[in-house]
């Protein structure tokens, strides 16, 4: 339950900005800003956010192996809740960038601690569906972000960040009610904490490299979809004629709809992995994601058709992430589990951060948001092949 809440709060605090990025940064820059500057600055903030997420996963992953999963979960949630709320006080784009960066450190660390906590406490027979349930927590957080943006559509954009403070109150319960896993407690008492360099030695090195490559491909592709999806909607001719309140309401409806498809996709992905194994499941999902990006986003479509392609793309591409929470942690030894999970999953966000900034720069000149997603989709092609050779947890092999 604690890890599921953490995932939900990740989705809430992580996704709020993407829904208002371009108009809010435009507001912060003021009327005298050069054409295209808002798109560049907004994508830079998102890129730095993803880099902070990556660094947080690595740093707090190490802390999680040293001080415990539950303690780290509490610390990371508190960190990103406070700094998401502080974004309300941003009066320049660079202030917003700083607040988002620090919030991202906590979000990245929560993933590593939460996934390790569940993998060490839950019976293995529930692995696939527990993984999907955790990811669905993130999707429900995204839905809450969309509802927040819709509810506050008539108010200044900065007010949406105040909802991000709510997760801080959950840390009180988590710290009191969630003990450290017995597996970690036993290992920590009897063995010395391995060095970080162990991630690149022996059999663990192959695991680290393969999972890092796979997550980099998936994260760069899906964050292009997440970041530019609302911009695609806002850029449609019929949407440009709408009022601010009506546009906010539409963005809310579109986001909630594709999140619901994502919820279904999470359990479909888990069911697929349960029957065919991780390698075939990842490969099939990556192939379907490529097809959705390829056919859905090269050209500008009417609103109804655009929504359809967003639903299909999110069903497959975000469904992939339903497998990661319980796939990655068991690949690593106990005392380097959150370090390994945090590093191999979240460092992939460095790639995603750079990709978001590059595509954002392109959209400020000639590239449309849809084409940014279309080009990102080609990353799935090598991912299909890579997935056939990834290591699998011992319980599956």
C-alpha beads as a LAMMPS data file, in Angstrom:
LAMMPS data file: protein, C-alpha beads

397 atoms
396 bonds

1 atom types
1 bond types

-500.0 500.0 xlo xhi
-500.0 500.0 ylo yhi
-500.0 500.0 zlo zhi

Masses

1 110.0

Atoms # bond

1 1 1 0.000 0.000 0.000
2 1 1 2.820 2.415 0.872
3 1 1 4.632 1.761 -2.399
4 1 1 1.360 2.085 -4.350
5 1 1 0.728 5.480 -2.738
6 1 1 4.273 6.488 -3.593
7 1 1 3.671 5.583 -7.243
8 1 1 0.410 7.514 -7.245
9 1 1 2.060 10.610 -5.827
10 1 1 4.865 10.208 -8.389
11 1 1 2.277 10.366 -11.149
12 1 1 0.555 13.375 -9.612
13 1 1 3.633 15.501 -8.928
14 1 1 5.538 14.336 -11.988
15 1 1 2.794 15.005 -14.532
16 1 1 1.313 18.313 -13.354
17 1 1 3.900 20.394 -15.172
18 1 1 3.585 18.653 -18.545
19 1 1 -0.095 19.610 -18.775
20 1 1 0.563 23.348 -18.404
21 1 1 4.231 23.585 -19.447
22 1 1 3.976 25.765 -22.538
23 1 1 1.314 28.266 -21.369
24 1 1 2.808 28.598 -17.875
25 1 1 6.356 29.206 -19.115
26 1 1 4.958 31.662 -21.657
27 1 1 3.313 33.493 -18.757
28 1 1 6.562 33.518 -16.752
29 1 1 8.553 34.919 -19.683
30 1 1 6.135 37.792 -20.202
31 1 1 4.851 39.519 -23.300
32 1 1 8.304 40.531 -24.558
33 1 1 9.607 36.988 -25.009
34 1 1 10.915 36.032 -28.434
35 1 1 8.894 33.663 -30.580
36 1 1 9.779 30.066 -29.786
37 1 1 11.523 30.970 -26.522
38 1 1 8.730 29.527 -24.381
39 1 1 8.909 26.163 -26.162
40 1 1 12.673 26.051 -25.672
41 1 1 12.559 27.015 -21.990
42 1 1 9.627 24.697 -21.254
43 1 1 11.423 21.714 -22.791
44 1 1 14.631 22.649 -20.961
45 1 1 12.739 22.555 -17.635
46 1 1 11.315 19.144 -18.517
47 1 1 14.725 17.897 -19.618
48 1 1 16.338 19.036 -16.356
49 1 1 13.442 17.457 -14.462
50 1 1 14.167 14.088 -16.081
51 1 1 17.878 14.458 -15.360
52 1 1 17.039 15.160 -11.709
53 1 1 14.840 12.074 -11.731
54 1 1 17.784 10.037 -12.991
55 1 1 20.201 11.414 -10.393
56 1 1 17.644 10.903 -7.628
57 1 1 17.244 7.270 -8.608
58 1 1 20.987 6.710 -8.397
59 1 1 21.576 8.666 -5.166
60 1 1 18.551 7.463 -3.212
61 1 1 19.029 3.967 -4.558
62 1 1 22.312 3.866 -2.679
63 1 1 20.682 5.381 0.402
64 1 1 17.958 2.734 0.214
65 1 1 20.538 -0.049 0.392
66 1 1 22.278 1.654 3.295
67 1 1 19.437 2.861 5.572
68 1 1 16.457 0.816 4.368
69 1 1 13.593 0.855 1.889
70 1 1 10.868 2.267 4.143
71 1 1 13.017 5.120 5.462
72 1 1 14.071 6.066 1.948
73 1 1 10.481 5.902 0.695
74 1 1 9.437 8.374 3.390
75 1 1 12.301 10.769 2.665
76 1 1 11.811 10.800 -1.091
77 1 1 8.038 11.398 -0.955
78 1 1 8.535 14.279 1.465
79 1 1 11.181 15.813 -0.790
80 1 1 9.154 15.837 -3.988
81 1 1 5.945 16.920 -2.233
82 1 1 7.551 19.990 -0.702
83 1 1 9.333 21.119 -3.868
84 1 1 6.330 20.530 -6.115
85 1 1 4.379 22.833 -3.821
86 1 1 7.170 25.412 -3.878
87 1 1 6.788 25.651 -7.664
88 1 1 3.715 27.777 -6.898
89 1 1 6.084 30.586 -5.885
90 1 1 7.997 30.598 -9.191
91 1 1 8.174 34.022 -10.802
92 1 1 10.857 33.231 -13.378
93 1 1 11.416 30.212 -15.579
94 1 1 14.724 29.378 -13.893
95 1 1 13.092 29.316 -10.441
96 1 1 10.582 26.816 -11.782
97 1 1 13.473 24.801 -13.232
98 1 1 15.166 24.590 -9.812
99 1 1 11.996 23.517 -8.004
100 1 1 11.236 20.860 -10.615
101 1 1 14.801 19.557 -10.497
102 1 1 14.780 19.038 -6.713
103 1 1 11.298 17.500 -6.817
104 1 1 12.576 15.080 -9.458
105 1 1 15.361 13.879 -7.147
106 1 1 12.694 12.593 -4.786
107 1 1 10.519 11.049 -7.497
108 1 1 13.450 9.097 -8.918
109 1 1 14.469 7.852 -5.484
110 1 1 10.928 6.732 -4.630
111 1 1 10.807 4.359 -7.608
112 1 1 13.926 2.487 -6.521
113 1 1 12.919 2.221 -2.855
114 1 1 9.291 1.327 -3.541
115 1 1 9.987 -1.353 -6.139
116 1 1 12.612 -3.011 -3.935
117 1 1 10.261 -2.889 -0.935
118 1 1 7.498 -4.713 -2.806
119 1 1 9.767 -7.244 -4.498
120 1 1 11.207 -8.263 -1.102
121 1 1 7.879 -8.596 0.707
122 1 1 5.345 -9.911 -1.819
123 1 1 5.044 -13.631 -2.719
124 1 1 6.598 -14.321 -6.132
125 1 1 3.377 -15.759 -7.598
126 1 1 1.870 -12.267 -7.545
127 1 1 4.845 -10.627 -9.255
128 1 1 3.395 -9.684 -12.651
129 1 1 0.088 -8.350 -11.406
130 1 1 1.650 -6.559 -8.436
131 1 1 3.896 -4.803 -10.925
132 1 1 0.884 -3.713 -12.987
133 1 1 -0.905 -2.541 -9.844
134 1 1 2.052 -0.384 -8.836
135 1 1 2.164 1.186 -12.281
136 1 1 -1.577 1.789 -12.136
137 1 1 -0.937 3.835 -9.017
138 1 1 1.202 6.116 -11.168
139 1 1 -1.523 6.341 -13.805
140 1 1 -4.152 7.237 -11.215
141 1 1 -1.785 9.992 -10.067
142 1 1 -1.683 11.257 -13.649
143 1 1 -5.473 11.267 -13.710
144 1 1 -5.498 13.333 -10.515
145 1 1 -3.075 15.759 -12.184
146 1 1 -5.401 16.058 -15.180
147 1 1 -8.446 16.579 -12.954
148 1 1 -6.561 19.246 -11.011
149 1 1 -5.689 21.136 -14.184
150 1 1 -9.309 20.898 -15.320
151 1 1 -10.797 21.974 -11.974
152 1 1 -8.460 24.954 -11.723
153 1 1 -8.775 25.897 -15.392
154 1 1 -10.059 29.400 -14.616
155 1 1 -7.246 30.151 -12.152
156 1 1 -3.594 31.084 -12.789
157 1 1 -1.555 28.059 -13.877
158 1 1 0.699 28.120 -10.796
159 1 1 -2.143 27.032 -8.515
160 1 1 -2.041 23.459 -9.815
161 1 1 1.264 22.883 -7.997
162 1 1 -0.338 23.344 -4.577
163 1 1 -1.998 19.919 -4.873
164 1 1 1.519 18.479 -4.981
165 1 1 1.946 19.130 -1.259
166 1 1 -0.659 16.488 -0.361
167 1 1 1.778 13.502 -0.513
168 1 1 3.769 14.985 2.381
169 1 1 1.005 14.002 4.795
170 1 1 1.262 10.330 3.786
171 1 1 4.844 10.133 5.022
172 1 1 3.634 10.277 8.628
173 1 1 1.692 7.030 8.172
174 1 1 4.379 5.332 6.069
175 1 1 7.098 5.933 8.650
176 1 1 4.986 4.476 11.460
177 1 1 3.279 1.595 9.653
178 1 1 5.795 0.197 7.151
179 1 1 8.671 -1.900 8.545
180 1 1 11.852 -2.699 6.674
181 1 1 11.783 -6.004 4.717
182 1 1 13.169 -8.991 6.635
183 1 1 15.274 -9.952 3.629
184 1 1 17.120 -6.616 3.697
185 1 1 17.395 -6.619 7.519
186 1 1 18.979 -10.070 7.513
187 1 1 21.447 -9.325 4.737
188 1 1 22.397 -5.938 6.213
189 1 1 23.289 -7.457 9.586
190 1 1 25.447 -10.225 8.186
191 1 1 27.145 -8.734 5.147
192 1 1 29.073 -5.623 4.234
193 1 1 27.389 -3.186 1.856
194 1 1 28.812 -3.782 -1.656
195 1 1 30.530 -0.981 -3.519
196 1 1 28.684 0.739 -6.364
197 1 1 31.341 -0.617 -8.725
198 1 1 29.808 -4.080 -8.180
199 1 1 27.138 -3.070 -10.692
200 1 1 29.792 -3.397 -13.390
201 1 1 31.451 -6.612 -12.291
202 1 1 30.776 -10.265 -13.054
203 1 1 27.252 -11.341 -14.009
204 1 1 25.757 -8.149 -12.578
205 1 1 27.491 -6.074 -15.271
206 1 1 25.458 -7.674 -18.058
207 1 1 22.266 -7.077 -16.095
208 1 1 23.131 -3.426 -15.536
209 1 1 24.000 -2.727 -19.164
210 1 1 21.014 -4.520 -20.686
211 1 1 18.433 -3.023 -18.341
212 1 1 19.967 0.440 -18.719
213 1 1 19.728 0.230 -22.523
214 1 1 16.164 -1.069 -22.431
215 1 1 14.893 1.532 -19.993
216 1 1 16.671 4.343 -21.857
217 1 1 14.839 3.447 -25.057
218 1 1 11.472 3.131 -23.324
219 1 1 11.823 6.273 -21.205
220 1 1 12.986 8.525 -24.029
221 1 1 10.096 7.356 -26.218
222 1 1 7.313 7.490 -23.663
223 1 1 8.323 10.882 -22.255
224 1 1 8.157 12.321 -25.743
225 1 1 4.572 11.071 -25.806
226 1 1 3.823 12.331 -22.297
227 1 1 5.357 15.755 -22.792
228 1 1 4.062 16.554 -26.268
229 1 1 0.600 14.958 -26.075
230 1 1 -1.094 18.008 -24.547
231 1 1 0.799 20.264 -26.969
232 1 1 -0.585 18.263 -29.887
233 1 1 -4.105 18.892 -28.615
234 1 1 -3.487 22.602 -27.998
235 1 1 -2.056 23.013 -31.533
236 1 1 -5.121 21.627 -33.338
237 1 1 -6.984 24.327 -35.327
238 1 1 -10.329 23.636 -33.634
239 1 1 -8.749 23.778 -30.169
240 1 1 -7.013 27.107 -30.832
241 1 1 -10.471 28.685 -31.123
242 1 1 -11.465 27.539 -27.619
243 1 1 -11.311 29.607 -24.437
244 1 1 -8.699 28.875 -21.755
245 1 1 -11.310 27.155 -19.554
246 1 1 -12.618 24.993 -22.412
247 1 1 -9.087 24.038 -23.437
248 1 1 -8.238 23.037 -19.856
249 1 1 -11.401 20.941 -19.714
250 1 1 -10.507 19.240 -23.008
251 1 1 -6.944 18.503 -21.875
252 1 1 -8.377 16.973 -18.704
253 1 1 -10.799 14.768 -20.647
254 1 1 -8.188 13.646 -23.182
255 1 1 -5.650 12.854 -20.452
256 1 1 -8.100 10.931 -18.284
257 1 1 -9.229 8.919 -21.313
258 1 1 -5.766 7.819 -22.398
259 1 1 -4.855 7.129 -18.772
260 1 1 -7.815 4.745 -18.528
261 1 1 -6.539 2.961 -21.619
262 1 1 -3.158 2.867 -19.920
263 1 1 -4.696 1.246 -16.840
264 1 1 -6.100 -1.499 -19.053
265 1 1 -2.796 -1.778 -20.880
266 1 1 -0.918 -2.322 -17.624
267 1 1 -2.876 -5.470 -16.772
268 1 1 -2.826 -6.647 -20.385
269 1 1 0.980 -6.338 -20.322
270 1 1 1.174 -8.222 -17.022
271 1 1 -1.023 -10.993 -18.415
272 1 1 1.143 -11.196 -21.529
273 1 1 4.365 -11.446 -19.476
274 1 1 2.760 -14.076 -17.243
275 1 1 2.126 -16.385 -20.215
276 1 1 5.016 -15.702 -22.619
277 1 1 7.757 -14.385 -20.302
278 1 1 9.474 -11.027 -20.061
279 1 1 11.542 -11.233 -23.240
280 1 1 8.696 -11.921 -25.648
281 1 1 6.352 -9.572 -23.789
282 1 1 8.763 -6.625 -23.941
283 1 1 9.544 -7.303 -27.613
284 1 1 5.867 -7.463 -28.646
285 1 1 4.939 -4.345 -26.672
286 1 1 7.865 -2.379 -28.130
287 1 1 6.901 -3.435 -31.659
288 1 1 3.268 -2.379 -31.162
289 1 1 4.394 0.924 -29.649
290 1 1 6.513 1.648 -32.710
291 1 1 3.554 0.996 -35.009
292 1 1 1.307 3.283 -32.943
293 1 1 3.842 6.133 -33.068
294 1 1 4.583 5.571 -36.759
295 1 1 1.006 5.637 -38.002
296 1 1 -0.435 8.007 -35.418
297 1 1 1.743 11.097 -35.295
298 1 1 3.431 11.887 -38.607
299 1 1 0.458 13.888 -39.874
300 1 1 -2.003 16.266 -38.226
301 1 1 -5.369 14.586 -37.639
302 1 1 -8.767 15.883 -36.516
303 1 1 -9.352 15.914 -32.757
304 1 1 -11.265 12.621 -32.605
305 1 1 -8.616 10.745 -34.591
306 1 1 -5.791 12.330 -32.596
307 1 1 -7.417 11.132 -29.388
308 1 1 -7.722 7.623 -30.821
309 1 1 -4.009 7.425 -31.622
310 1 1 -3.079 8.797 -28.207
311 1 1 -5.177 6.057 -26.588
312 1 1 -3.537 3.343 -28.673
313 1 1 -0.032 4.674 -28.088
314 1 1 -0.517 4.915 -24.334
315 1 1 -2.060 1.450 -24.165
316 1 1 1.120 -0.143 -25.525
317 1 1 4.000 2.201 -24.658
318 1 1 2.998 2.987 -21.096
319 1 1 1.884 -0.600 -20.586
320 1 1 5.555 -1.536 -20.917
321 1 1 6.221 0.248 -17.627
322 1 1 3.830 -2.058 -15.817
323 1 1 6.533 -4.731 -16.068
324 1 1 9.541 -2.775 -14.815
325 1 1 8.745 -2.464 -11.045
326 1 1 8.910 -6.204 -10.428
327 1 1 11.188 -7.117 -13.329
328 1 1 14.244 -5.022 -12.450
329 1 1 14.813 -5.330 -8.651
330 1 1 15.071 -9.171 -8.493
331 1 1 17.853 -9.052 -11.093
332 1 1 20.210 -7.541 -8.498
333 1 1 21.610 -8.952 -5.219
334 1 1 19.761 -7.781 -2.079
335 1 1 22.351 -5.357 -0.697
336 1 1 22.762 -3.582 -4.014
337 1 1 19.131 -3.947 -5.127
338 1 1 17.867 -0.368 -4.792
339 1 1 21.205 0.922 -6.093
340 1 1 20.944 -1.326 -9.145
341 1 1 17.240 -0.704 -9.725
342 1 1 17.595 3.040 -9.219
343 1 1 20.626 3.288 -11.478
344 1 1 19.571 1.032 -14.349
345 1 1 16.019 2.390 -14.489
346 1 1 16.434 6.050 -13.697
347 1 1 19.712 6.807 -15.451
348 1 1 17.720 6.083 -18.590
349 1 1 15.993 9.359 -17.857
350 1 1 19.208 11.184 -18.726
351 1 1 18.636 9.996 -22.268
352 1 1 14.973 10.954 -21.997
353 1 1 15.905 14.382 -20.638
354 1 1 18.308 15.119 -23.479
355 1 1 15.809 13.809 -26.038
356 1 1 13.007 15.977 -24.635
357 1 1 15.167 19.090 -24.796
358 1 1 16.332 18.345 -28.347
359 1 1 12.796 17.694 -29.573
360 1 1 11.558 20.740 -27.681
361 1 1 14.159 22.916 -29.398
362 1 1 12.995 21.516 -32.724
363 1 1 9.339 22.306 -31.985
364 1 1 10.278 25.930 -31.312
365 1 1 11.340 26.258 -34.958
366 1 1 9.975 23.846 -37.560
367 1 1 9.071 20.514 -35.983
368 1 1 5.492 19.956 -34.820
369 1 1 4.752 18.203 -31.493
370 1 1 3.346 15.248 -33.438
371 1 1 6.531 14.830 -35.474
372 1 1 8.587 14.947 -32.274
373 1 1 6.660 11.888 -31.076
374 1 1 6.932 10.266 -34.522
375 1 1 10.727 10.522 -34.575
376 1 1 10.981 9.314 -30.973
377 1 1 9.074 6.199 -31.976
378 1 1 12.002 4.943 -34.049
379 1 1 13.879 4.302 -30.804
380 1 1 11.594 1.318 -30.315
381 1 1 13.086 -0.492 -33.338
382 1 1 16.424 -1.475 -31.704
383 1 1 14.476 -2.034 -28.495
384 1 1 12.523 -4.883 -30.098
385 1 1 15.746 -6.783 -30.803
386 1 1 17.360 -5.901 -27.479
387 1 1 14.371 -7.222 -25.542
388 1 1 14.933 -10.737 -26.897
389 1 1 18.290 -10.936 -25.081
390 1 1 17.598 -9.220 -21.754
391 1 1 18.311 -11.119 -18.517
392 1 1 15.298 -12.514 -16.696
393 1 1 14.713 -12.946 -12.937
394 1 1 15.632 -16.374 -11.568
395 1 1 12.032 -17.072 -10.630
396 1 1 11.131 -16.957 -14.354
397 1 1 14.256 -18.565 -15.800

Bonds

1 1 1 2
2 1 2 3
3 1 3 4
4 1 4 5
5 1 5 6
6 1 6 7
7 1 7 8
8 1 8 9
9 1 9 10
10 1 10 11
11 1 11 12
12 1 12 13
13 1 13 14
14 1 14 15
15 1 15 16
16 1 16 17
17 1 17 18
18 1 18 19
19 1 19 20
20 1 20 21
21 1 21 22
22 1 22 23
23 1 23 24
24 1 24 25
25 1 25 26
26 1 26 27
27 1 27 28
28 1 28 29
29 1 29 30
30 1 30 31
31 1 31 32
32 1 32 33
33 1 33 34
34 1 34 35
35 1 35 36
36 1 36 37
37 1 37 38
38 1 38 39
39 1 39 40
40 1 40 41
41 1 41 42
42 1 42 43
43 1 43 44
44 1 44 45
45 1 45 46
46 1 46 47
47 1 47 48
48 1 48 49
49 1 49 50
50 1 50 51
51 1 51 52
52 1 52 53
53 1 53 54
54 1 54 55
55 1 55 56
56 1 56 57
57 1 57 58
58 1 58 59
59 1 59 60
60 1 60 61
61 1 61 62
62 1 62 63
63 1 63 64
64 1 64 65
65 1 65 66
66 1 66 67
67 1 67 68
68 1 68 69
69 1 69 70
70 1 70 71
71 1 71 72
72 1 72 73
73 1 73 74
74 1 74 75
75 1 75 76
76 1 76 77
77 1 77 78
78 1 78 79
79 1 79 80
80 1 80 81
81 1 81 82
82 1 82 83
83 1 83 84
84 1 84 85
85 1 85 86
86 1 86 87
87 1 87 88
88 1 88 89
89 1 89 90
90 1 90 91
91 1 91 92
92 1 92 93
93 1 93 94
94 1 94 95
95 1 95 96
96 1 96 97
97 1 97 98
98 1 98 99
99 1 99 100
100 1 100 101
101 1 101 102
102 1 102 103
103 1 103 104
104 1 104 105
105 1 105 106
106 1 106 107
107 1 107 108
108 1 108 109
109 1 109 110
110 1 110 111
111 1 111 112
112 1 112 113
113 1 113 114
114 1 114 115
115 1 115 116
116 1 116 117
117 1 117 118
118 1 118 119
119 1 119 120
120 1 120 121
121 1 121 122
122 1 122 123
123 1 123 124
124 1 124 125
125 1 125 126
126 1 126 127
127 1 127 128
128 1 128 129
129 1 129 130
130 1 130 131
131 1 131 132
132 1 132 133
133 1 133 134
134 1 134 135
135 1 135 136
136 1 136 137
137 1 137 138
138 1 138 139
139 1 139 140
140 1 140 141
141 1 141 142
142 1 142 143
143 1 143 144
144 1 144 145
145 1 145 146
146 1 146 147
147 1 147 148
148 1 148 149
149 1 149 150
150 1 150 151
151 1 151 152
152 1 152 153
153 1 153 154
154 1 154 155
155 1 155 156
156 1 156 157
157 1 157 158
158 1 158 159
159 1 159 160
160 1 160 161
161 1 161 162
162 1 162 163
163 1 163 164
164 1 164 165
165 1 165 166
166 1 166 167
167 1 167 168
168 1 168 169
169 1 169 170
170 1 170 171
171 1 171 172
172 1 172 173
173 1 173 174
174 1 174 175
175 1 175 176
176 1 176 177
177 1 177 178
178 1 178 179
179 1 179 180
180 1 180 181
181 1 181 182
182 1 182 183
183 1 183 184
184 1 184 185
185 1 185 186
186 1 186 187
187 1 187 188
188 1 188 189
189 1 189 190
190 1 190 191
191 1 191 192
192 1 192 193
193 1 193 194
194 1 194 195
195 1 195 196
196 1 196 197
197 1 197 198
198 1 198 199
199 1 199 200
200 1 200 201
201 1 201 202
202 1 202 203
203 1 203 204
204 1 204 205
205 1 205 206
206 1 206 207
207 1 207 208
208 1 208 209
209 1 209 210
210 1 210 211
211 1 211 212
212 1 212 213
213 1 213 214
214 1 214 215
215 1 215 216
216 1 216 217
217 1 217 218
218 1 218 219
219 1 219 220
220 1 220 221
221 1 221 222
222 1 222 223
223 1 223 224
224 1 224 225
225 1 225 226
226 1 226 227
227 1 227 228
228 1 228 229
229 1 229 230
230 1 230 231
231 1 231 232
232 1 232 233
233 1 233 234
234 1 234 235
235 1 235 236
236 1 236 237
237 1 237 238
238 1 238 239
239 1 239 240
240 1 240 241
241 1 241 242
242 1 242 243
243 1 243 244
244 1 244 245
245 1 245 246
246 1 246 247
247 1 247 248
248 1 248 249
249 1 249 250
250 1 250 251
251 1 251 252
252 1 252 253
253 1 253 254
254 1 254 255
255 1 255 256
256 1 256 257
257 1 257 258
258 1 258 259
259 1 259 260
260 1 260 261
261 1 261 262
262 1 262 263
263 1 263 264
264 1 264 265
265 1 265 266
266 1 266 267
267 1 267 268
268 1 268 269
269 1 269 270
270 1 270 271
271 1 271 272
272 1 272 273
273 1 273 274
274 1 274 275
275 1 275 276
276 1 276 277
277 1 277 278
278 1 278 279
279 1 279 280
280 1 280 281
281 1 281 282
282 1 282 283
283 1 283 284
284 1 284 285
285 1 285 286
286 1 286 287
287 1 287 288
288 1 288 289
289 1 289 290
290 1 290 291
291 1 291 292
292 1 292 293
293 1 293 294
294 1 294 295
295 1 295 296
296 1 296 297
297 1 297 298
298 1 298 299
299 1 299 300
300 1 300 301
301 1 301 302
302 1 302 303
303 1 303 304
304 1 304 305
305 1 305 306
306 1 306 307
307 1 307 308
308 1 308 309
309 1 309 310
310 1 310 311
311 1 311 312
312 1 312 313
313 1 313 314
314 1 314 315
315 1 315 316
316 1 316 317
317 1 317 318
318 1 318 319
319 1 319 320
320 1 320 321
321 1 321 322
322 1 322 323
323 1 323 324
324 1 324 325
325 1 325 326
326 1 326 327
327 1 327 328
328 1 328 329
329 1 329 330
330 1 330 331
331 1 331 332
332 1 332 333
333 1 333 334
334 1 334 335
335 1 335 336
336 1 336 337
337 1 337 338
338 1 338 339
339 1 339 340
340 1 340 341
341 1 341 342
342 1 342 343
343 1 343 344
344 1 344 345
345 1 345 346
346 1 346 347
347 1 347 348
348 1 348 349
349 1 349 350
350 1 350 351
351 1 351 352
352 1 352 353
353 1 353 354
354 1 354 355
355 1 355 356
356 1 356 357
357 1 357 358
358 1 358 359
359 1 359 360
360 1 360 361
361 1 361 362
362 1 362 363
363 1 363 364
364 1 364 365
365 1 365 366
366 1 366 367
367 1 367 368
368 1 368 369
369 1 369 370
370 1 370 371
371 1 371 372
372 1 372 373
373 1 373 374
374 1 374 375
375 1 375 376
376 1 376 377
377 1 377 378
378 1 378 379
379 1 379 380
380 1 380 381
381 1 381 382
382 1 382 383
383 1 383 384
384 1 384 385
385 1 385 386
386 1 386 387
387 1 387 388
388 1 388 389
389 1 389 390
390 1 390 391
391 1 391 392
392 1 392 393
393 1 393 394
394 1 394 395
395 1 395 396
396 1 396 397
